[in-house]
Amino acid sequence: RGHGKNRARTVNSERVLPTVVNLGNIEVAFNSGDQVTPATLLAHGLVAKVGGRLPKVKVLGTGELTKKLTVSGCTYSLSTKEKIEKAGGTIVG
């Protein structure tokens, strides 16, 4: 009951959801010119390890960014890209 007879075909238990971090939190934790990576986000306490590993990180555009930062190793939304580039930062990879 509840899931139907084809539940095993519709549920992907191995799917990895990214950990979400907002630009407003990055603005507070980092200084101008810093590199933002999953490892540095972990060091600043913005993300936690998942299963003993560094998580996949997605940066969302909630909040304002005034510092010039370099973001690498993270996925991002379009509004995030616009805000980072407007502040003079860059996105690598």
GIHUZI-V587402 format. One record per residue. N is the residue number from 1. RES is the residue in one letter. SS is DSSP state (a for helix, b for strand, c for the rest). Layout:
n->N res->RES ss->SS
n->N res->RES ss->SS
This chain:
n->1 res->R ss->c
n->2 res->G ss->c
n->3 res->H ss->c
n->4 res->G ss->c
n->5 res->K ss->c
n->6 res->N ss->c
n->7 res->R ss->a
n->8 res->A ss->a
n->9 res->R ss->a
n->10 res->T ss->a
n->11 res->V ss->c
n->12 res->N ss->c
n->13 res->S ss->c
n->14 res->E ss->c
n->15 res->R ss->c
n->16 res->V ss->c
n->17 res->L ss->c
n->18 res->P ss->c
n->19 res->T ss->b
n->20 res->V ss->b
n->21 res->V ss->b
n->22 res->N ss->b
n->23 res->L ss->a
n->24 res->G ss->a
n->25 res->N ss->a
n->26 res->I ss->a
n->27 res->E ss->a
n->28 res->V ss->a
n->29 res->A ss->a
n->30 res->F ss->c
n->31 res->N ss->c
n->32 res->S ss->c
n->33 res->G ss->c
n->34 res->D ss->c
n->35 res->Q ss->b
n->36 res->V ss->b
n->37 res->T ss->c
n->38 res->P ss->a
n->39 res->A ss->a
n->40 res->T ss->a
n->41 res->L ss->a
n->42 res->L ss->a
n->43 res->A ss->a
n->44 res->H ss->c
n->45 res->G ss->c
n->46 res->L ss->c
n->47 res->V ss->c
n->48 res->A ss->c
n->49 res->K ss->c
n->50 res->V ss->b
n->51 res->G ss->c
n->52 res->G ss->c
n->53 res->R ss->b
n->54 res->L ss->c
n->55 res->P ss->c
n->56 res->K ss->c
n->57 res->V ss->b
n->58 res->K ss->b
n->59 res->V ss->b
n->60 res->L ss->b
n->61 res->G ss->c
n->62 res->T ss->c
n->63 res->G ss->c
n->64 res->E ss->c
n->65 res->L ss->c
n->66 res->T ss->c
n->67 res->K ss->c
n->68 res->K ss->c
n->69 res->L ss->c
n->70 res->T ss->b
n->71 res->V ss->b
n->72 res->S ss->b
n->73 res->G ss->c
n->74 res->C ss->c
n->75 res->T ss->b
n->76 res->Y ss->b
n->77 res->S ss->c
n->78 res->L ss->a
n->79 res->S ss->a
n->80 res->T ss->a
n->81 res->K ss->a
n->82 res->E ss->a
n->83 res->K ss->a
n->84 res->I ss->a
n->85 res->E ss->a
n->86 res->K ss->a
n->87 res->A ss->c
n->88 res->G ss->c
n->89 res->G ss->c
n->90 res->T ss->b
n->91 res->I ss->b
n->92 res->V ss->b
n->93 res->G ss->c
